[in-house]
Amino acid sequence: MTGLIDPIFLTIAVGNVVFAVGVVVAAAVGAVGAYFLIKVSGGQTVARAKERAEQLLRDGERDAATRAKDIELEAQQEMLKRREAFESETNTTRNELKESERRLSKREDNLDRKLDVLSTKERQLDDQAKKIQEQQDKIAGQREEAEQLLNEQRQNLLRITSLSEDEARSMLLEQIEQEVAHEVGQVVQRERAKAEEEAKETAQKITLQAIHRYAAEHTAASTVTAVPIPSDDMKGRVIGREGRNIRAFEQASGVDVIVDDTPGVVVVSCFDPIRRAVAAESLQRLIDDGRIHPSRIEELVQQTEKDIQEKVVRYGKEACIEAQIQGLNPKISEMMGRLHYRTSYGQNILRHSMEVAYLCQVIAEELGLNGEIARRCGFLHDIGKAMDHEVEGGHPIIGMDFCKKFGEKEEVLNAIGGHHGDIEATSPYTIIVMAADAISGARPGARRETLERYVQRLRQLEEIATGFEGVREAYAIQAGREVRVIVDAERIDDGVSHKIARDIANRVEEEMTYPGEVKVTVLREVRTVEYAR
């Protein structure tokens, strides 16, 4: 550091001397100029000029001295500042070097410890490798001894039994196969029982959790539409002169109006729930308005149809929002809105669809599947009921064909078409929809039908099936949606089985009242039994 400061001081001193010499030279030049001026001007100003020159010289010397001191002082201050900065940088550098040394020392210690550990592991691996090699050598020797013993035993067995080597091998393999097959059967039976028990427990847990998490209100909507009448005089006005008003109303609305002796009620009857809703609303408006005549009836029915259609669209949109179904085609949404006017055993189908959608999501997420797809499958599974009065066939196939036109996914289509077993389930979501549909219909309060009526309907269905010749047994399953008939295989052939199925279906259509459709399955089984004595 001293070697760096000395050149700085030398430079500053030389600068000061040069400046002082310059000041002195300037003063001398001024004095000489003054002398010549005094000499030219005359003798009178010589003394004054000399005095002025001396004064200037003294001032110049004094200024030069003062300036030299200031420069020296500034140089010292600058030297002090630079010394402090240098010392600060030196201390910082020294501290950084100490910190680097500390980190390097710590890293070196860590490396030494790791090297010690690696050396220890390497010695252990070497020892293990030696042990393994010794064991391998020992096993190889034992294997050679075993092969020699086996060869000797084989030769002895061949001499004793007089069998060839191939025959002996076949006998041995057969014996081993029998022993292994018995053990495998036991393992399979044990694992199957364990899997069935675990699957049953898991299914019960998921089902109970889904029911517990969905706390929907009980539904008790009526399938019979009755319009209140304020008085018997109003009944006469509804009928009109010679029945012209009631005939005009039935023709415009497409329903049957039943006016009987029941006080204060007119019943509107129609198989189509939308037309029934339009007729009931129109009749109520006519009664409130009081002007009942054919032209007014036709006008009011048309207006009510528009209002009901707007309600249908609104109900569909609101249901999609509540069920969180996105990207649904407006036509599908409108059909879902029509389900607001459809009931099954007192259960509103639109609310039932939303309930099934939620249950499907809960079950699917418990199983690790996509909850959105499951919710969409459950929401649309009964859409065919919105149009089963207009299209032939069961509502699963009708709904599947309808949604297929609007680009729904294959999982959704299979769930719609297969939730009653009409087609093979190719997706796990179809099974989930079947379970959620059964849960929604079976929970307490979901459907208004009493137990007595339910049992009576199942018994009637079985009695109709067993009433045909050649039928041994009949069972109503799936809440009365299907009846399985077992016929006598010795008396009934395949051709007659088809005829019995058709006859049972026709008789059920004639004698029973039921929602949707009833599937008739005829089973003809040939079982041959023989006894070995």
C-alpha positions as CSV (number, residue, x, y, z in Angstrom):
1,M,0.0,0.0,0.0
2,T,3.0,2.4,0.8
3,G,4.4,1.8,-2.7
4,L,1.0,3.0,-4.2
5,I,0.8,6.2,-2.0
6,D,4.3,7.5,-2.7
7,P,3.8,8.1,-6.4
8,I,0.5,10.0,-5.6
9,F,2.4,12.4,-3.2
10,L,5.2,12.9,-5.7
11,T,2.7,13.8,-8.4
12,I,0.9,16.3,-6.2
13,A,4.2,18.0,-5.0
14,V,5.5,18.4,-8.6
15,G,2.2,19.9,-9.6
16,N,2.3,22.5,-6.8
17,V,5.9,23.5,-7.7
18,V,5.1,23.9,-11.3
19,F,2.1,26.1,-10.4
20,A,4.3,28.3,-8.1
21,V,7.0,28.8,-10.7
22,G,4.3,29.8,-13.2
23,V,3.0,32.4,-10.8
24,V,6.5,33.8,-10.2
25,V,7.2,33.9,-13.9
26,A,4.0,35.8,-14.5
27,A,4.9,38.2,-11.8
28,A,8.3,38.8,-13.3
29,V,6.9,39.3,-16.7
30,G,4.5,41.9,-15.2
31,A,7.4,43.7,-13.5
32,V,9.4,43.9,-16.6
33,G,6.5,45.2,-18.5
34,A,5.9,47.9,-15.9
35,Y,9.6,48.9,-16.0
36,F,9.5,49.5,-19.7
37,L,6.2,51.4,-19.3
38,I,7.7,53.6,-16.6
39,K,10.8,54.3,-18.7
40,V,8.8,55.3,-21.7
41,S,6.3,57.5,-19.7
42,G,9.0,59.5,-18.1
43,G,10.9,59.8,-15.0
44,Q,8.0,61.0,-12.9
45,T,6.3,57.6,-12.9
46,V,9.3,55.4,-12.5
47,A,9.2,55.4,-8.7
48,R,5.5,54.8,-8.7
49,A,5.8,52.0,-11.3
50,K,8.5,50.4,-9.3
51,E,6.4,50.6,-6.2
52,R,3.5,49.1,-8.1
53,A,5.6,46.4,-9.6
54,E,6.9,45.5,-6.2
55,Q,3.4,45.5,-4.8
56,L,2.3,43.2,-7.7
57,L,5.2,41.0,-7.1
58,R,4.4,40.7,-3.4
59,D,0.8,40.0,-4.2
60,G,1.7,37.4,-6.7
61,E,4.0,35.7,-4.3
62,R,1.4,35.8,-1.6
63,D,-1.3,34.4,-3.9
64,A,1.1,31.8,-5.2
65,A,1.9,30.7,-1.6
66,T,-1.8,30.7,-0.7
67,R,-2.7,28.7,-3.8
68,A,0.1,26.3,-3.1
69,K,-1.1,25.7,0.4
70,D,-4.7,25.1,-0.8
71,I,-3.5,22.7,-3.5
72,E,-1.4,20.9,-0.9
73,L,-4.4,20.8,1.5
74,E,-6.7,19.4,-1.3
75,A,-4.0,16.9,-2.2
76,Q,-3.8,15.7,1.4
77,Q,-7.6,15.4,1.7
78,E,-7.8,13.5,-1.6
79,M,-5.0,11.3,-0.4
80,L,-7.0,10.6,2.8
81,K,-10.2,9.8,0.9
82,R,-8.4,7.4,-1.4
83,R,-6.6,5.8,1.5
84,E,-10.0,5.3,3.3
85,A,-11.5,3.9,0.1
86,F,-8.6,1.6,-0.4
87,E,-8.7,0.4,3.1
88,S,-12.4,-0.3,2.8
89,E,-12.0,-2.2,-0.4
90,T,-9.1,-4.1,1.2
91,N,-11.2,-5.0,4.2
92,T,-14.1,-6.2,2.0
93,T,-11.8,-8.3,-0.1
94,R,-10.2,-9.7,3.0
95,N,-13.6,-10.7,4.5
96,E,-14.7,-12.3,1.2
97,L,-11.5,-14.3,1.1
98,K,-12.1,-15.4,4.7
99,E,-15.7,-16.5,3.8
100,S,-14.5,-18.3,0.7
101,E,-11.9,-20.1,2.8
102,R,-14.5,-21.1,5.4
103,R,-16.8,-22.5,2.7
104,L,-14.0,-24.3,1.0
105,S,-12.9,-25.8,4.3
106,K,-16.5,-26.9,5.1
107,R,-16.9,-28.4,1.6
108,E,-13.6,-30.2,2.0
109,D,-14.8,-31.6,5.3
110,N,-18.0,-32.9,3.7
111,L,-16.1,-34.4,0.8
112,D,-13.8,-36.2,3.3
113,R,-16.8,-37.6,5.2
114,K,-18.4,-38.7,1.9
115,L,-15.2,-40.4,0.8
116,D,-15.0,-42.2,4.2
117,V,-18.6,-43.4,3.7
118,L,-18.0,-44.5,0.1
119,S,-14.9,-46.3,1.2
120,T,-16.8,-48.1,3.9
121,K,-19.6,-49.0,1.5
122,E,-17.1,-50.1,-1.1
123,R,-15.5,-52.5,1.4
124,Q,-18.9,-53.8,2.4
125,L,-19.9,-54.4,-1.2
126,D,-16.6,-56.2,-1.8
127,D,-17.3,-58.4,1.2
128,Q,-20.8,-59.1,0.0
129,A,-19.6,-59.8,-3.5
130,K,-17.1,-62.3,-2.1
131,K,-19.9,-63.9,0.0
132,I,-22.2,-64.1,-3.0
133,Q,-19.5,-65.6,-5.1
134,E,-18.8,-68.2,-2.5
135,Q,-22.5,-69.0,-2.3
136,Q,-22.8,-69.3,-6.0
137,D,-19.8,-71.6,-6.1
138,K,-21.4,-73.6,-3.3
139,I,-24.8,-73.7,-5.1
140,A,-23.1,-74.7,-8.4
141,G,-21.4,-77.6,-6.6
142,Q,-24.7,-78.7,-4.9
143,R,-26.4,-78.4,-8.3
144,E,-23.9,-80.7,-9.9
145,E,-24.3,-83.2,-7.0
146,A,-28.1,-83.0,-7.3
147,E,-27.9,-83.6,-11.1
148,Q,-25.7,-86.6,-10.5
149,L,-28.1,-88.0,-7.9
150,L,-31.1,-87.3,-10.2
151,N,-29.4,-89.1,-13.0
152,E,-28.7,-92.0,-10.7
153,Q,-32.3,-92.1,-9.4
154,R,-33.6,-91.8,-12.9
155,Q,-31.6,-94.8,-14.1
156,N,-32.7,-96.8,-11.0
157,L,-36.3,-95.9,-11.6
158,L,-36.1,-96.9,-15.2
159,R,-34.5,-100.2,-14.3
160,I,-37.2,-100.9,-11.6
161,T,-40.2,-99.8,-13.6
162,S,-39.0,-100.8,-17.0
163,L,-40.4,-97.5,-18.3
164,S,-38.7,-95.3,-20.9
165,E,-37.5,-91.9,-20.1
166,D,-40.3,-90.2,-22.0
167,E,-43.0,-92.3,-20.2
168,A,-41.5,-91.5,-16.8
169,R,-41.4,-87.8,-17.6
170,S,-45.0,-87.9,-18.7
171,M,-46.1,-89.6,-15.5
172,L,-44.1,-87.1,-13.4
173,L,-45.5,-84.1,-15.2
174,E,-49.0,-85.4,-14.9
175,Q,-48.6,-85.8,-11.1
176,I,-47.1,-82.3,-10.8
177,E,-50.0,-80.8,-12.8
178,Q,-52.6,-82.4,-10.6
179,E,-50.9,-81.2,-7.4
180,V,-50.5,-77.7,-8.9
181,A,-54.1,-77.6,-10.2
182,H,-55.4,-78.4,-6.8
183,E,-53.4,-75.7,-5.1
184,V,-54.3,-73.2,-7.8
185,G,-58.0,-74.0,-7.4
186,Q,-57.7,-73.3,-3.7
187,V,-55.9,-70.0,-4.2
188,V,-58.4,-68.9,-6.9
189,Q,-61.3,-69.8,-4.6
190,R,-59.8,-68.0,-1.7
191,E,-58.9,-64.9,-3.7
192,R,-62.4,-64.8,-5.3
193,A,-64.1,-65.0,-2.0
194,K,-61.9,-62.2,-0.7
195,A,-62.5,-60.1,-3.8
196,E,-66.3,-60.6,-3.6
197,E,-66.3,-59.6,0.1
198,E,-64.2,-56.5,-0.5
199,A,-66.3,-55.5,-3.6
200,K,-69.5,-55.9,-1.7
201,E,-68.3,-53.8,1.2
202,T,-67.0,-51.1,-1.2
203,A,-70.2,-51.0,-3.2
204,Q,-72.3,-50.7,0.0
205,K,-70.0,-47.9,1.2
206,I,-70.2,-46.0,-2.0
207,T,-73.9,-46.4,-2.3
208,L,-74.6,-45.3,1.2
209,Q,-72.3,-42.4,0.9
210,A,-74.0,-41.2,-2.3
211,I,-77.5,-41.5,-0.7
212,H,-76.2,-39.7,2.4
213,R,-74.7,-36.8,0.4
214,Y,-77.8,-36.2,-1.7
215,A,-80.6,-34.9,0.5
216,A,-83.3,-34.2,-2.1
217,E,-86.8,-33.3,-1.2
218,H,-89.5,-35.9,-1.5
219,T,-91.5,-35.8,-4.7
220,A,-95.2,-36.3,-4.8
221,A,-96.5,-34.8,-8.0
222,S,-99.8,-36.2,-9.2
223,T,-100.3,-37.7,-12.6
224,V,-104.0,-36.8,-12.6
225,T,-104.8,-33.2,-13.6
226,A,-107.9,-31.8,-12.0
227,V,-109.1,-28.2,-12.7
228,P,-111.2,-26.6,-9.9
229,I,-114.6,-25.3,-10.9
230,P,-116.2,-22.5,-8.8
231,S,-119.8,-23.7,-9.3
232,D,-122.0,-26.2,-11.1
233,D,-123.2,-23.3,-13.4
234,M,-119.6,-23.0,-14.6
235,K,-119.6,-26.7,-15.5
236,G,-122.6,-26.1,-17.7
237,R,-120.8,-23.2,-19.4
238,V,-117.8,-25.4,-20.0
239,I,-120.0,-28.0,-21.6
240,G,-121.8,-25.4,-23.7
241,R,-125.1,-25.7,-25.6
242,E,-125.4,-29.3,-26.8
243,G,-121.7,-29.8,-25.8
244,R,-120.2,-27.5,-28.5
245,N,-117.8,-25.8,-26.0
246,I,-116.4,-29.1,-24.7
247,R,-116.1,-30.5,-28.2
248,A,-114.3,-27.4,-29.4
249,F,-112.0,-27.6,-26.4
250,E,-111.1,-31.3,-26.9
251,Q,-110.5,-30.7,-30.6
252,A,-108.2,-27.7,-30.0
253,S,-106.2,-29.2,-27.2
254,G,-106.2,-32.9,-28.1
255,V,-107.4,-34.1,-24.7
256,D,-110.4,-35.7,-23.1
257,V,-112.4,-33.6,-20.6
258,I,-114.3,-35.6,-18.1
259,V,-117.2,-33.7,-16.4
260,D,-119.0,-36.0,-13.9
261,D,-120.9,-35.6,-10.7
262,T,-117.8,-34.8,-8.6
263,P,-118.4,-31.4,-7.2
264,G,-116.1,-28.5,-8.0
265,V,-113.7,-30.5,-10.3
266,V,-113.3,-31.1,-14.0
267,V,-110.7,-33.8,-15.0
268,V,-108.4,-33.4,-18.0
269,S,-107.2,-36.7,-19.3
270,C,-104.4,-37.2,-21.8
271,F,-101.5,-39.6,-22.2
272,D,-99.2,-36.7,-23.4
273,P,-98.2,-34.7,-20.3
274,I,-97.5,-31.5,-22.4
275,R,-100.9,-31.5,-24.0
276,R,-102.5,-32.3,-20.6
277,A,-100.6,-29.3,-19.1
278,V,-101.7,-27.0,-22.0
279,A,-105.3,-28.2,-21.6
280,A,-105.4,-27.7,-17.8
281,E,-103.9,-24.2,-18.1
282,S,-106.2,-23.2,-20.9
283,L,-109.3,-24.5,-19.1
284,Q,-108.3,-22.6,-15.9
285,R,-107.8,-19.4,-17.9
286,L,-111.2,-19.8,-19.6
287,I,-112.9,-20.3,-16.2
288,D,-111.1,-17.2,-14.8
289,D,-112.0,-15.1,-17.9
290,G,-115.6,-16.3,-18.1
291,R,-115.9,-15.9,-21.9
292,I,-116.3,-19.5,-23.0
293,H,-117.1,-20.1,-26.7
294,P,-115.4,-22.0,-29.6
295,S,-113.5,-19.0,-31.1
296,R,-112.2,-17.9,-27.7
297,I,-111.3,-21.5,-26.8
298,E,-109.2,-21.9,-29.9
299,E,-107.4,-18.5,-29.4
300,L,-106.7,-19.2,-25.7
301,V,-105.4,-22.7,-26.4
302,Q,-102.9,-21.4,-29.0
303,Q,-101.7,-18.7,-26.6
304,T,-101.3,-21.2,-23.8
305,E,-99.3,-23.6,-26.1
306,K,-96.8,-20.8,-26.7
307,D,-96.6,-20.0,-23.0
308,I,-96.1,-23.6,-22.1
309,Q,-93.4,-24.0,-24.8
310,E,-91.6,-21.0,-23.3
311,K,-91.8,-22.6,-19.9
312,V,-90.4,-25.8,-21.3
313,V,-87.4,-24.0,-22.7
314,R,-86.9,-22.2,-19.4
315,Y,-87.2,-25.3,-17.3
316,G,-84.6,-27.0,-19.5
317,K,-82.1,-24.2,-19.2
318,E,-82.6,-23.9,-15.4
319,A,-82.1,-27.7,-15.0
320,C,-78.9,-27.6,-17.0
321,I,-77.6,-24.7,-14.9
322,E,-78.5,-26.4,-11.6
323,A,-77.0,-29.7,-12.7
324,Q,-73.9,-27.9,-14.1
325,I,-74.2,-29.4,-17.6
326,Q,-72.3,-27.4,-20.2
327,G,-72.3,-27.5,-24.0
328,L,-75.7,-29.1,-24.3
329,N,-77.6,-28.6,-27.6
330,P,-80.7,-26.4,-27.3
331,K,-82.9,-29.1,-28.7
332,I,-81.7,-31.5,-26.0
333,S,-82.2,-28.9,-23.3
334,E,-85.7,-28.3,-24.6
335,M,-86.5,-32.0,-24.4
336,M,-85.2,-32.1,-20.8
337,G,-87.6,-29.2,-20.0
338,R,-90.5,-31.3,-21.2
339,L,-89.7,-33.8,-18.5
340,H,-91.0,-31.3,-16.0
341,Y,-94.5,-32.3,-16.9
342,R,-93.7,-36.1,-16.9
343,T,-94.0,-38.2,-13.7
344,S,-93.4,-41.8,-12.9
345,Y,-95.3,-43.2,-9.8
346,G,-95.6,-39.6,-8.6
347,Q,-91.9,-38.8,-9.1
348,N,-91.1,-35.9,-11.3
349,I,-88.8,-37.1,-14.1
350,L,-86.9,-33.9,-14.4
351,R,-86.1,-33.8,-10.7
352,H,-85.3,-37.5,-10.9
353,S,-82.8,-36.9,-13.7
354,M,-81.1,-34.2,-11.8
355,E,-80.9,-36.5,-8.7
356,V,-79.5,-39.3,-10.8
357,A,-76.9,-36.9,-12.3
358,Y,-75.7,-35.9,-8.8
359,L,-75.6,-39.5,-7.6
360,C,-73.6,-40.6,-10.7
361,Q,-71.0,-37.9,-10.0
362,V,-70.6,-39.0,-6.4
363,I,-70.2,-42.7,-7.3
364,A,-67.9,-42.0,-10.2
365,E,-65.6,-39.8,-8.2
366,E,-65.4,-42.4,-5.5
367,L,-64.3,-44.9,-8.1
368,G,-61.7,-42.5,-9.6
369,L,-63.7,-41.9,-12.8
370,N,-64.7,-38.6,-14.5
371,G,-67.4,-37.0,-12.5
372,E,-68.5,-34.6,-15.3
373,I,-69.1,-37.4,-17.8
374,A,-71.0,-39.4,-15.1
375,R,-73.2,-36.4,-14.3
376,R,-74.0,-35.8,-18.0
377,C,-74.9,-39.5,-18.4
378,G,-77.2,-39.4,-15.4
379,F,-78.8,-36.2,-16.4
380,L,-79.7,-37.4,-19.9
381,H,-80.6,-41.1,-19.1
382,D,-84.4,-40.6,-19.2
383,I,-84.6,-38.0,-22.0
384,G,-86.5,-40.6,-24.1
385,K,-89.5,-40.3,-21.8
386,A,-90.0,-36.8,-23.2
387,M,-90.9,-38.2,-26.6
388,D,-92.0,-41.9,-26.0
389,H,-95.6,-40.9,-26.7
390,E,-94.6,-39.7,-30.2
391,V,-92.0,-42.4,-31.2
392,E,-92.4,-46.2,-31.1
393,G,-90.0,-48.2,-28.8
394,G,-88.7,-48.0,-25.3
395,H,-87.5,-44.7,-23.9
396,P,-83.8,-45.8,-23.6
397,I,-83.4,-46.5,-27.4
398,I,-85.5,-43.4,-28.2
399,G,-83.3,-41.2,-26.1
400,M,-80.1,-42.7,-27.4
401,D,-81.1,-42.2,-31.0
402,F,-82.2,-38.6,-30.3
403,C,-78.9,-37.6,-28.5
404,K,-76.8,-39.3,-31.2
405,K,-78.2,-36.8,-33.7
406,F,-76.6,-34.0,-31.7
407,G,-73.1,-35.4,-31.3
408,E,-73.2,-36.7,-27.7
409,K,-70.2,-38.9,-26.7
410,E,-70.3,-42.7,-26.9
411,E,-70.2,-43.1,-23.1
412,V,-73.3,-40.9,-22.8
413,L,-75.1,-42.7,-25.6
414,N,-74.4,-46.1,-24.1
415,A,-75.6,-45.0,-20.7
416,I,-78.8,-43.7,-22.1
417,G,-79.5,-46.8,-24.2
418,G,-78.3,-49.4,-21.7
419,H,-79.5,-48.1,-18.3
420,H,-82.3,-50.7,-18.3
421,G,-80.1,-53.5,-19.9
422,D,-81.6,-53.1,-23.4
423,I,-78.1,-53.0,-24.9
424,E,-74.7,-54.3,-23.7
425,A,-72.9,-51.9,-21.3
426,T,-69.6,-50.9,-22.9
427,S,-68.7,-48.2,-20.4
428,P,-68.5,-48.2,-16.6
429,Y,-70.7,-45.1,-16.6
430,T,-73.6,-47.2,-17.8
431,I,-73.4,-49.4,-14.7
432,I,-73.1,-46.3,-12.5
433,V,-76.3,-44.8,-14.1
434,M,-78.1,-48.1,-13.5
435,A,-77.2,-48.0,-9.9
436,A,-78.0,-44.3,-9.4
437,D,-81.3,-44.8,-11.2
438,A,-82.3,-47.6,-8.8
439,I,-81.2,-45.6,-5.8
440,S,-83.2,-42.5,-6.9
441,G,-86.4,-44.6,-7.4
442,A,-86.0,-46.7,-4.3
443,R,-85.1,-44.0,-1.7
444,P,-87.9,-43.3,0.9
445,G,-90.5,-40.9,-0.4
446,A,-89.2,-40.7,-3.9
447,R,-92.2,-42.4,-5.5
448,R,-95.7,-42.2,-4.3
449,E,-96.8,-45.7,-5.1
450,T,-97.6,-47.7,-1.9
451,L,-96.0,-51.0,-1.1
452,E,-99.3,-52.8,-1.5
453,R,-99.9,-51.5,-5.0
454,Y,-96.3,-52.3,-5.9
455,V,-96.5,-55.9,-4.7
456,Q,-99.9,-56.3,-6.4
457,R,-98.5,-55.1,-9.7
458,L,-95.5,-57.5,-9.5
459,R,-97.9,-60.4,-8.5
460,Q,-100.2,-59.6,-11.4
461,L,-97.3,-59.6,-13.8
462,E,-96.1,-63.0,-12.6
463,E,-99.6,-64.4,-12.7
464,I,-100.1,-63.3,-16.4
465,A,-96.8,-65.0,-17.3
466,T,-97.5,-68.3,-15.5
467,G,-101.0,-68.5,-17.0
468,F,-99.6,-69.8,-20.3
469,E,-99.2,-73.5,-21.0
470,G,-95.7,-74.8,-20.8
471,V,-94.5,-72.0,-18.4
472,R,-92.9,-73.5,-15.2
473,E,-91.8,-70.3,-13.3
474,A,-92.0,-66.5,-13.8
475,Y,-90.2,-63.8,-11.9
476,A,-90.8,-60.0,-12.0
477,I,-87.5,-58.1,-11.7
478,Q,-86.2,-54.6,-12.0
479,A,-89.1,-53.0,-10.1
480,G,-91.6,-54.6,-12.6
481,R,-89.8,-53.4,-15.7
482,E,-88.9,-57.0,-16.7
483,V,-90.5,-60.4,-16.3
484,R,-88.3,-63.5,-16.8
485,V,-90.2,-66.6,-17.8
486,I,-88.8,-70.2,-17.6
487,V,-90.6,-72.7,-19.9
488,D,-90.4,-76.5,-19.9
489,A,-87.8,-77.4,-22.5
490,E,-89.3,-80.8,-23.1
491,R,-92.7,-79.4,-24.1
492,I,-91.7,-76.1,-25.6
493,D,-89.3,-75.7,-28.5
494,D,-87.5,-72.5,-29.7
495,G,-90.2,-71.4,-32.1
496,V,-93.0,-71.7,-29.5
497,S,-90.8,-69.7,-27.0
498,H,-90.9,-66.7,-29.3
499,K,-94.7,-67.0,-29.5
500,I,-95.1,-67.2,-25.8
501,A,-93.0,-64.1,-25.3
502,R,-95.2,-62.2,-27.8
503,D,-98.4,-63.5,-26.2
504,I,-97.3,-62.5,-22.7
505,A,-96.3,-59.0,-23.9
506,N,-99.7,-58.5,-25.6
507,R,-101.6,-59.6,-22.6
508,V,-99.6,-57.3,-20.3
509,E,-100.4,-54.4,-22.6
510,E,-104.1,-55.2,-22.5
511,E,-104.6,-55.9,-18.8
512,M,-102.0,-53.8,-16.9
513,T,-101.3,-50.1,-16.5
514,Y,-97.6,-49.3,-16.1
515,P,-95.1,-46.5,-16.9
516,G,-92.6,-46.9,-19.8
517,E,-92.3,-50.5,-21.0
518,V,-92.1,-54.1,-19.6
519,K,-89.5,-56.4,-21.0
520,V,-90.5,-60.1,-21.4
521,T,-87.6,-62.6,-21.4
522,V,-88.4,-66.3,-22.1
523,L,-85.7,-68.8,-21.0
524,R,-85.7,-72.4,-22.4
525,E,-83.0,-74.4,-20.7
526,V,-82.0,-78.0,-21.5
527,R,-80.3,-79.7,-18.6
528,T,-79.1,-83.3,-18.9
529,V,-78.2,-85.3,-15.8
530,E,-76.7,-88.8,-15.7
531,Y,-75.4,-90.9,-12.8
532,A,-72.4,-93.2,-12.8
533,R,-72.9,-96.2,-10.5
